[in-house]
């Protein structure tokens, strides 16, 4: 059996991976800990590691994995910004990912955040449970006719565009590779600056790269409409959190929905209810009444978890059978 060390394991990960592995020559061994310098040696004796979004495969960690005999890093995610691709190439380690698990799950969660922030259903729910049936402070706006700016019109972004068009919104997009099918839906492409100026709602659906790091910063927020709604279901590093807080305090950002956070690896996917949180930035964000934060759950549907597990096993099988790796990730230098 091909032994794989699975990091950052939750009960639901184990359930779906075990089902997907049935009948295959793959044996998963589960660790609750995330991959770090302290836990890299857990992989000793394993030929592959399976990691999630908040595991870190830095050069030093990759060196440890290679020394322990690891030859394959299997990502349970589409994003790969948490892996040093040059380091894995230097050590002859292959990296595979899950490029698409359920783009509908993430796009629909973005809509859920928009609807919740707008109609304040989370606040209404809590009020009614306390026998408070007042409507004061719960007023929203019609989404119909609003301009929605979508940054990143790939698989998730294009589905989100379709959803918002279906609600009668004017949808504009920005992507370094405009999609003709998205254009045919009725989406027009604009520069980032123009998208910031025109949009009533901005949704981030793009990957985190060196070019998109802190894409939403002080200058970007300055260009936005007063009271803009900002939604991020992509990667936390796309937003400069300090600039975000300033924008919320000034009223420039009227609504914020975040399913991701740039320092989330120390927080998300954990129960910290009996601990003191030392991250002052997220604690400040939580105090705003117009901020909705979920802990990286946009992907979390049965469909998505099943697809992630099955693609993970398929990626491992391709490696075992020395086949071309359909979902391999390489550094740009390797491509060059």
C-alpha positions in Angstrom: 0.0 0.0 0.0 1.2 3.5 -0.8 1.3 5.4 2.5 0.2 9.0 2.6 0.5 11.4 5.6 -2.6 13.6 5.8 -2.0 16.9 7.7 -4.7 19.2 9.1 -7.2 16.3 9.3 -10.7 17.0 10.6 -13.3 14.2 11.0 -15.0 15.1 7.8 -11.7 14.9 5.8 -11.1 11.4 7.1 -14.7 10.3 6.2 -14.5 11.5 2.6 -10.9 10.3 2.0 -11.6 6.9 3.4 -14.6 6.4 1.1 -12.6 7.6 -1.9 -9.6 5.3 -1.1 -11.7 2.1 -1.0 -10.5 -0.3 -3.7 -7.3 1.7 -4.3 -3.7 1.0 -3.4 -3.6 4.0 -1.1 -3.4 4.1 2.7 -4.0 7.4 4.5 -2.5 8.1 7.9 -4.1 11.1 9.6 -2.6 13.9 11.7 -4.7 16.7 13.2 -1.6 19.0 13.3 -0.9 21.3 10.4 2.3 20.9 8.4 5.1 23.0 9.9 8.8 22.8 10.8 7.8 21.1 14.0 5.6 18.5 12.3 7.4 17.8 9.1 9.1 14.8 10.6 5.7 13.2 11.0 6.1 12.4 7.3 9.2 10.2 7.9 8.5 6.8 6.3 5.8 8.2 4.0 6.2 8.7 0.3 3.6 11.4 0.0 2.0 14.1 2.2 -1.5 15.5 1.7 -2.0 19.1 2.9 -4.7 21.8 3.1 -4.8 25.5 2.6 -3.3 26.5 6.0 -0.4 24.0 5.9 2.9 25.6 4.9 5.5 24.0 2.6 8.3 26.6 2.8 11.7 25.8 1.4 13.0 24.6 4.8 9.9 22.4 5.3 10.3 21.0 1.8 13.9 20.2 2.6 12.8 18.2 5.6 10.1 16.4 3.7 12.6 15.4 1.0 15.1 14.2 3.6 12.3 12.1 5.0 11.6 10.4 1.6 8.6 12.4 0.5 8.3 12.5 -3.3 4.8 13.8 -3.8 2.8 16.7 -2.2 -1.0 16.3 -2.7 -3.0 19.5 -2.2 -6.6 19.2 -1.1 -7.2 22.7 -2.6 -7.1 24.6 -5.8 -4.8 27.3 -4.5 -1.1 26.5 -4.2 0.3 29.8 -2.8 1.3 28.0 0.4 3.9 25.8 -1.4 7.4 26.9 -2.4 7.3 25.5 -6.0 10.9 26.3 -6.7 12.0 24.4 -3.6 9.9 21.3 -4.5 11.4 21.4 -8.1 14.9 21.6 -6.6 14.2 18.5 -4.6 12.4 16.5 -7.3 9.1 16.5 -5.5 5.9 16.6 -7.6 2.9 18.7 -6.5 -0.7 18.0 -7.5 -3.8 19.9 -6.7 -7.6 19.8 -7.0 -8.2 22.5 -9.6 -12.1 22.3 -9.5 -14.1 20.7 -6.7 -17.4 22.7 -6.8 -17.2 26.2 -8.1 -20.9 26.4 -7.4 -20.2 26.0 -3.6 -17.9 29.1 -3.5 -20.0 31.2 -5.8 -23.2 30.4 -3.8 -21.5 31.2 -0.5 -20.5 34.6 -1.9 -24.2 35.2 -2.7 -25.2 34.1 0.8 -22.8 36.7 2.3 -24.2 39.4 0.0 -27.8 38.6 0.9 -27.0 38.3 4.7 -25.2 41.6 4.8 -27.8 43.4 2.8 -31.0 42.1 4.5 -29.2 41.6 7.9 -30.8 38.2 8.4 -28.2 37.2 10.9 -29.1 40.2 13.1 -32.9 39.6 12.6 -32.5 35.9 13.6 -30.9 36.9 16.9 -33.4 39.6 17.6 -36.4 37.3 17.1 -34.9 34.7 19.4 -35.0 37.4 22.1 -38.6 38.3 21.3 -37.5 41.6 19.6 -39.6 42.0 16.5 -38.5 45.5 15.6 -37.4 46.4 12.1 -35.2 49.3 13.2 -31.7 49.1 11.6 -32.6 46.1 9.3 -33.3 48.0 6.1 -31.6 46.7 3.0 -31.6 47.5 -0.7 -32.7 45.9 -3.9 -29.9 44.0 -5.6 -31.7 44.4 -8.9 -30.0 47.1 -10.9 -26.9 47.3 -8.8 -23.4 47.1 -10.4 -21.4 44.1 -9.3 -17.7 44.0 -10.0 -16.1 40.5 -10.2 -12.4 40.3 -10.0 -11.4 37.0 -11.5 -13.8 35.3 -14.0 -12.5 31.8 -14.0 -14.7 28.8 -13.1 -15.9 30.2 -9.8 -16.1 33.8 -11.0 -18.0 33.0 -14.1 -20.7 31.0 -12.1 -20.9 34.0 -9.7 -21.4 36.3 -12.7 -24.3 34.1 -13.9 -25.9 34.1 -10.5 -25.8 37.9 -10.2 -27.0 38.5 -13.8 -29.9 36.2 -12.9 -30.8 38.6 -10.0 -30.9 41.5 -12.5 -27.6 43.1 -11.6 -25.2 44.9 -14.0 -22.1 42.7 -13.9 -18.6 44.0 -14.8 -15.4 42.0 -14.6 -11.7 42.2 -14.5 -9.3 39.3 -15.4 -6.0 39.2 -17.2 -7.5 36.6 -19.5 -11.1 37.7 -20.4 -13.5 34.9 -21.1 -15.6 35.2 -24.3 -18.3 33.0 -22.8 -18.5 35.3 -19.9 -18.8 38.2 -22.3 -21.6 36.5 -24.1 -23.5 36.3 -20.8 -23.5 40.1 -20.7 -20.5 40.8 -18.6 -18.2 43.7 -19.7 -14.6 43.8 -18.8 -12.9 46.9 -17.3 -9.6 47.9 -15.8 -9.4 47.4 -12.0 -9.5 51.2 -11.4 -12.7 51.5 -13.4 -14.3 48.5 -11.7 -13.5 50.0 -8.3 -15.2 53.3 -9.4 -18.3 51.7 -10.8 -19.2 48.8 -8.5 -21.7 48.9 -5.7 -20.6 45.4 -4.8 -17.1 43.9 -5.4 -16.5 40.2 -5.2 -12.9 38.7 -5.2 -12.7 35.4 -7.1 -9.1 35.5 -8.2 -6.1 33.5 -7.0 -3.4 34.8 -4.6 -0.2 35.5 -6.5 2.7 38.0 -6.0 0.8 40.2 -8.4 -2.5 40.1 -6.5 -1.2 40.2 -3.0 -2.9 43.2 -1.2 -4.9 43.9 -4.4 -7.3 45.7 -2.1 -5.2 48.3 -0.4 -5.5 51.9 0.6 -5.3 53.3 -2.9 -7.9 50.8 -4.2 -10.3 51.5 -1.4 -9.9 55.3 -2.1 -11.3 54.7 -5.7 -14.4 52.8 -4.5 -17.9 54.1 -4.1 -18.9 55.4 -0.7 -20.6 52.5 1.2 -19.3 49.8 -1.2 -19.9 46.1 -0.3 -16.7 44.0 -0.4 -16.9 40.2 -0.5 -13.8 37.9 -0.4 -14.3 34.1 -0.7 -10.9 33.6 -2.4 -7.7 34.2 -0.4 -7.1 36.4 2.6 -3.9 37.9 1.3 -5.7 39.7 -1.5 -6.7 42.3 1.1 -4.6 44.6 3.2 -6.4 44.2 6.6 -5.1 47.4 8.1 -6.3 49.4 5.1 -9.6 47.5 5.3 -10.2 48.6 8.9 -9.5 52.2 8.0 -12.0 51.9 5.1 -14.6 50.5 7.5 -14.1 53.2 10.1 -14.4 56.0 7.5 -17.6 54.5 6.0 -16.0 54.0 2.6 -16.6 50.3 3.0 -20.3 50.0 4.0 -20.4 46.2 4.1 -17.7 43.5 4.4 -18.1 39.7 3.9 -14.9 37.7 4.5 -14.6 33.9 4.3 -10.8 34.2 4.3 -8.3 36.2 6.3 -4.6 36.8 5.6 -3.6 35.5 9.0 -6.1 32.7 9.2 -3.7 29.8 9.6 -3.5 30.6 13.3 -7.3 30.7 13.7 -9.5 29.1 11.1 -10.6 25.4 11.4 -10.0 25.5 15.1 -12.3 25.8 18.2 -10.7 28.7 20.1 -13.9 29.6 22.1 -12.1 29.1 25.5 -9.0 30.9 24.5 -7.8 34.5 24.2 -7.3 35.6 20.6 -4.1 37.6 20.3 -4.8 38.7 16.7 -5.9 42.3 17.2 -6.9 42.9 13.6 -9.5 40.2 13.3 -10.8 41.0 16.8 -11.3 44.6 15.6 -13.1 43.4 12.5 -15.5 41.3 14.6 -16.6 44.4 16.4 -18.1 46.1 13.3 -21.8 45.5 12.9 -21.5 45.6 9.1 -18.9 42.8 8.9 -19.7 39.2 8.4 -16.9 36.7 8.8 -17.1 32.9 8.1 -14.1 30.6 8.7 -13.2 29.5 5.2 -16.3 27.4 4.7 -17.3 28.6 1.2 -16.0 25.3 -0.3 -17.7 23.2 2.4 -20.5 21.2 0.7 -20.9 17.5 0.4 -20.4 17.7 -3.4 -17.1 19.6 -3.0 -15.7 17.3 -0.3 -16.5 14.2 -2.3 -14.9 15.7 -5.4 -11.8 16.8 -3.4 -11.3 13.3 -2.0 -11.9 11.6 -5.3 -9.5 13.9 -7.2 -6.9 13.5 -4.4 -7.0 9.7 -4.8 -6.9 10.0 -8.6 -3.9 12.3 -8.4 -2.0 9.8 -6.2 -2.9 6.9 -8.6 -1.6 8.8 -11.6 1.7 9.3 -9.8 1.9 5.6 -8.7 1.2 4.5 -12.3 3.8 6.9 -13.7 1.2 8.6 -15.8 1.1 12.2 -16.9 -0.2 14.2 -13.9 -3.3 16.1 -15.1 -3.3 18.4 -12.1 0.4 19.0 -11.6 1.6 22.4 -10.4 5.0 23.7 -11.5 6.9 26.9 -10.8 7.1 29.4 -13.6 10.9 28.8 -13.8 10.2 25.1 -14.4 7.8 26.0 -17.2 10.4 28.3 -18.7 
